[in-house]
Amino acid sequence: MSLNSHLQELRRKHQTLSEQVEEAQRSPATRDSEIAELKKRKLRLKEEIERLSQG
């Protein structure tokens, strides 16, 4: 897998997590801990995208 295609895949996953976070925040049944975990995963992906983009 090329770096470019890997970055595209990471960006797609990041977008999916963004949508999941938004949906979870709208749902009163979602626990804060679940939302926090989604946000942590999203942040780790963002950091990985930035690291690979700079390198």
N, C-alpha and C positions, 0 to 999 in steps of 0.2 A: 504494500500500500504506500503510495507516495505521501509526502508530507502534506501536500495540498488537499488530497482526498481525506487524509486523517483529520485535518483541521475542519474540513466541511462536515465530517461526521460528528466531531466534537461540538461544533456550532449547532448542528441539528439537535443533538442531545440537550444542549443548553436551552434551546428554544422550547423543547418539549417540557423540560423541568420548569421553565418560566410559566408555561400554561398550567402545569399541575399545581404550582404554588398559587397562582391566581384563583384557580378553581377551589383549592383547599381553603383559601382565605374567605371565599364566599359561602362555604358550607359550614354551618354552625356545629355540625357533628365532628368536624376535624379537630383533633387535639393540637394544642400549640406545639407540643413536642414533635408531632408529625410534620408540621409546617417548618419548624426549625431544621429538621433533618433534610427536608427537600431543599431549603435555602443553603445549607452547608454543602450539599452535593452540587448545587448550581454554582456556588462560589469556587469549589475545587475545579470544576470544569472551566470556569472563566479564567482562573489562574493558569491552568494547563494551556489553554488557548493562547493566552498572552505570552507565556514562556516559549511556546513553540513558534509563535509569530515573530518574536524578537531574535531567536537563535538562528 
